[in-house]
Amino acid sequence: MTRFVMLILSLICINIAYPCTSAIVSGKLTRDGRPLMWKHRDTGTEHNFIARVEPRDSLHGYIALFNGGDSLLTEAWTGLNDAGFAIMNTASYNLMPDTCKLADREGEIMRIALESCRTLADFEHLLATHSKPMGVQANFGVIDCNGEAAYYETDDHNYTRFLLADEPSGILVRTNYSYTGADGTGYGYIREKNAREQLAEAISARNITPELFTEGLSCNFYNSLLGHDFTESDEEWLVDQDFIPRRISSASIVIEGRKPGEPVDAITMWTVLGYPPVSHVVAATVNNVPEELQPTEEGMRAKACNEAIERKNRVFPISAGNGKHYLSLKTIRELAPEQRKLSREAYAKRRSIRKD
C-alpha cells in the first residue's frame, strides 16, 4: 500500500523527467592528477549561459550555469566560487517528495551554496539548517576548496553523503535515481551503465581527461543494453532513446580542479553550451567568462548556445507526429568535425596558458 501511495505521489508531483548524467573523478584516475566533476545537462530549458556573480557582503563571488532568461541569476545549475568550491546536481526520481507544494528548488540551493560554502562541512550545514521542506529531490555533487569530493542524495528533509575518498574505484556516477531511494524506480539505469562502460578503459589506465566527457560521453551514441556504439555507423537515422546525449541535452560541463598549491584560477570550467554532439568546448575560470558564453544576446541568451541550437535543429528536423524522437546521424557526421576541431583548439590553448 505504501509503495502504491508513493507511486501516485510521484505521478502527481513529477509531470516530466529531465534526465542528466554526471560523475566525480578522483585525481588518482586523471592524466594530470586534477579531480574532475562532470554534468551532462538534460532539461526542458533549451537555452543556458554562464555568468560571473560578484561577491557582496561576506558572500563569495562565483561563476555558474543559468537558464536562458534568468536575468536575476536566481538558479545556479553548475558552478564554481572564488573559494574553490564547485557544485552540480542531477534530479532524482526515486526520492519521493514529501510535498507537491514546494519543488524544483535545486538551483536555488546551489546558488546559496556557491555564495556561502567553502568545504563539504559548510554544504552539510546548509542542508541541515535550510528551512524544511527544502523542495529538492537530487543528487548534489561537490568538490570543495580542499579537493574533497562527495555526492549528497538529498530529499526535502534529509541527505546521505557518499564520499569519493571512500569509493575504491575512485569514481562516482549518478544519473536520475539515488542509491538510497526506492529500488528499481527513477531513471537513468542504462545511461549510468553507458557511462561506466565507456569510462572503463580510461579508469584502468588512470588516464581520464575532461575531453573524454565533453568530446566523448556527451557526444557518443553508445547504448550499453544493445552493446553497440552508433556514433561512427553509416546509419542515417537513429531513435533518440537511452543515449547520454538526448534531444533535451542543453550543456556538458566539466569542472577540472586544481593541484595542491595552485590558485583558484587554475580551476577550469570546460563548458559546452547547447546540444553537445554539434557544439564545442569553451574554457572559463572563476575570473574569466568568455563573451560567447555570456548572456549578451536578446532574451538573456548566449551566442554559443544560440548557434549550437541552430545546428541541433538540423539534427532533429522532423516536427510532425513522433518525428522529434528521430535524429539525423548523417547531419551530425557533417557538423561534428568542425566542432571537435574547435574543442581541440580550446583545450590546447588553455593548457598552454596553464602550462600543463
N, C-alpha and C positions, 0 to 999 in steps of 0.2 A: 504494500500500500504506500509506504514511504517513497519507494522508487517511482511509483506511478505519479504521486504528487509532485516530486522533483521534476519529472519529465514534463508535466503540464506547465509548471512554472517556467521551465526553460523555453518552452514553445511560446508562452505569453510574452516573456521578457526579451527574448532574442529573436528579432524578426529575420535577420540575415547574418550569416557568419562572414567575417572578413579575415581570412587566414593570413598568418605571417609565419616565416621560418627564421630561426635565429640560432646563434651559437656563441659560446665564450670559450676561448682557447688559451691555455697556459703558454707562457713564453718558452717553456721547455719543448714545445712542439713546433715553434715557428722558426723560420730560417735565421732571423737575426735576434731572437730572444725577447722580442716585444710581445706582450699579450694582445689578443685581438677580441673584439666584440662585434658581431655581425648581426644586422637585422635586414631581412628582405621583407619590405612592407607591402602588404595587400590591404586595400581599403576601398571604400566607396567614394573617397575623396581623391579624384584623379590628379589634381594639382597640389604640389607642395613646394616649399622653398626653404632655404637656410638663412637665418638672420642672427646677428650679434645683438645681445641684450646687455647693456652696460650696467655695471654694479651701482647700487644705490643703498644708502644707509649702511647696514653691516652685511648686506647680501653680496653674493658672488656675481660677477659677470659671466656670461656663457654664450655658446652658440647652440642652436638646436634646429631640428626639422619641424616646420609648422605647416598646417594645412593652408593651401591657397585661399586668400581672402581673410585670413586671421590677422586683421590689422592691429589688434590689441595684443597679439602674441600671447594668448591665454593658455594654449595647449602645446606642450613640447612632446614630440613623438620619438625622438632620439636626441641626445645632446651631450655636451662636454662643457664643464665650467673651468674657470681660471684657477681653481684649486687642484685640478687634475681628476675630478670626479666625473664619471661618464655613466649614462643610464639609457636603457631602451626597454621595450616591452613586447610581448605577444599577448593577444587576448586569449583567455582560457574559457572553454565552453563546457567544462565538466566540474567547475567550482560553482555550485548552484547559488544564484543570488538570493539574499535574504529579503530583498525588496525590489519591486519594479519601479519604485518612485525615484530612486537615485541610482544612476548607472552611467557607464562610459566616462568615468572621471579619471581614467588612467593618465591622460595628457595633462590634466591639472596637477595630479600628484607628481608627475615627473618635472613639471615646471617648478614646483615648490622645492623638489629635491635639488634641482640644479641651482636654485637660488641659495640654498641653505646648507647643503651637505658637502663634507669632505671625505668621510670614511663610511664603511659599512655600518658602524655603530650609529653614526648620525642618521643614516637612512632607516635603520631599525627603530630609532627613537621617533622619527617622523611617522612611521607606520603605527607605532604603539600609541602615540598621543594625538593623531589626527582624529577629528570628530567622526563618530560612527553612526550609521553605516558609511563606509568610505565611498561606496558606489564603484567598486572595482572588482573585477574577476580577471586576474592577469598573472603572467609570469614576468616579473621585472628582472632584467639583467643589469648588473652593476660591476664596474671596475672602479676602485676608489683611488685616492691620492697616493696610497702606499703600494698600489699594484695588486691588492687583494680583490678577489672577484667572487661573485655568487649570483645565483638565481633566487628570487623570492616568489614562491607560489602564494598568491595573495587574494583573499576574498574580502567581503565587506567588513569583517571584524578581525581576521587572523591572518598569519602568514607562516610559511615553513621555509627555512633557509637551506639551500644546497650550496655549500662552499666548493669552489673549484679546487682548492687545495686538498679536499677530501676525496676527490674523484681520481681513482688510479689511472684512468686513461688520459687525463689531462685536458679533457674536453667535455663540455656540457652542451646539449642540444635541446631546444624547446620549439614546439610548434603551437598548436591550439588546443592542447589539453594539458592538465597538470598531473604529475605522478601521484600527488596526494588527493586527486579528485576521484570521482566515480569511475570504476573500471569500465573500459570499453566504450566510454562516451567521449564527447568532444570531437575534435577534428585534427587532421594532420599526421596520422599514423604512417601513411605511405610517404608523405613528404619528409618526415623525420628519417625514415629508412633511406629515402633518396639521398639525403644529405650525408648520412653516416657512410653509406656505401661509396659515394663519390669522394669522401674525405679519407677513406681507409688507407690508401697507398701513401698519401702525404703524412698521415699520422704515423705510420710505420717508419717512414723516412725522416720524421721530425722536420718536415720541410713545408709547413703550412704558411701561405702568404696571403696578404689581403686580396690579390688578384685571383686567387683560387676561388674566392667568394664572388667578387664583383664581375669577373670575366668568365668564371666557370659556373658555379652552382646557380647563380642568379640568371644565367643565360642558357643553361643546358636543358634539353628536353629528355631527361633520363627518368624512367619510371621503374622503380625497384620491383614492383609487383609483376610487371611484364619482363623485367630483366633486360631492358633494351634502352639504348640512348638514340633518340630520333634526330638529334641535333645535326648530324652530318649525313642523314639519309637523303635519298633523292625523292622522298615523298613531297607532293605539292601541298597537301592539306593535312592538318592534324587537329584532333579534337582536344580542346583545352580542358584537360582533366587530370588532376593529381600530379602535375609537374610543379617544381618550385616556382618558376615564372608563370604567371597567370594573367589573364586579361585585366584583372583588377590590381596588378602589381604597379606600384607607383614610385618605388625607390629601392635602392640597395645601398646600405651604408656599412662600412667597416671602420670602427674606431680602433686605431693602432696605438697602443700605449707606449710609454717611454721606458727606457732602461734606467736603472738606478743612477742617480746623479744628473740626469738630463733635465732641462727645464720643461715646464708645461707646454711650451710652444713646440716641443719636439713631438707631441702627440698629434697625430694626423687623423682627420675625419675624411676618409676616402668616400666620396659622395657620388652616387648615380641617381639623377632625378628622372622621373618618367619610367616608361616600360623598359627594364634593363636590357633585354636582348637587342634593342635598337637604340640604346643610349650609351654614354661613356662616362668614365670616372673623372671627377674634378677634385683636387686636393684642397681641403680647408683646414685651418687651425683656429684655436680659440681667439687669436688676434687678427686673423685674416680670412675673410669670406670672399672669394672671387665674385665679381659682379654678376656673372651668368647664373649663379646660384641664388642671388638675392631677389626680392620681390620688386623688381624695377619696372615690370610691365603691367598693363591695365588689369585691374581686379586683384592686385597684390599677388601677382604670379611671376615665376622666374623664367627667364629666356631659355635656359637649358631644358626646363620641364616642358614649356610650350613646344619647343622644336621636337623633343622626343615623343610627345603625344601626337604630333602631326605624322611622324613616322609610324607610330603604333597604329593609327587609323588605317594605314595602308596594309598593315599586317592582319587587321580584323576588318575587312572591307564589307562584310555582309551584315546587314541590319535586319532584314526581314526574317520572320519566323525564328528558328533556332540558329540562324546564321552567326550570331555573335559568339557562339561557342566554338567556331572553327577559325583556326589561324593559318595563315599562308606561310609555310616554311620556305617556299620559293622566294617570297619577299624578304624574309629575314636573311636568307643567304645573299641577297642582293645588297641589303642595307648594313648588315653587321660588320663586314670587314673594315669599313671606314671608321666605325665607332670603336672597334677593337684597337685600331691604329692610334686613335686619339687617346685611348686609355693608356696604351703603352708609353706614349709620349709624356702623359701626365705623371705616371709612376716614375719614369726616368728623371724627369725634371725635379720633382720633389726630393727624390733620393740623392740627387747631385747636390741640392741645396743643403740637405740634412747630412750629407757626406757619409752615407751608409757604407 
